[in-house]
Amino acid sequence: VQLQASGGGLVQAGGSLRLSCGASGSIFRLYDMGWYRQAPGKQRELVATITSGFRRTYADPVKGRFTISRDNAKKTVSLQMDSLKPEDTAVYYCNAVVNANGVTYWGQGTQVTVSS
């Protein structure tokens, strides 16, 4: 199983970016999917998650600005990021719980840089 993230880049404060992550390999079912981020010198932190039933949770710093979505048929999870702030600068990682064994897989990370 592999997760491939894309969509990062450089954007000015107040701008928007959309991250996407596709899953491939021996996947019978995708359970929870999510996005995490890690800023320089900080621990990786939760950004947003979405269950197979489309229940969403968001970290407080991104509520009202970020939207997580998924497409089960395409095996993708996306993160729409609006009203970006310099403090959103980080490497963003997608993850997914795959198949009944509950193993969590991670994507390779995509850099998001927000300039002030």
Secondary structure, DSSP 8 states (H G I E B T S, - for coil): -EEEEE--EEEETT--EEEEEEEESS-S-EEEEEEEEE-TTS--EEEEEE-TT--EEE-GGGTTTEEEEEETTTTEEEEEE-S--GGG-EEEEEEEEETTTTEEEEB--EEEEEE-
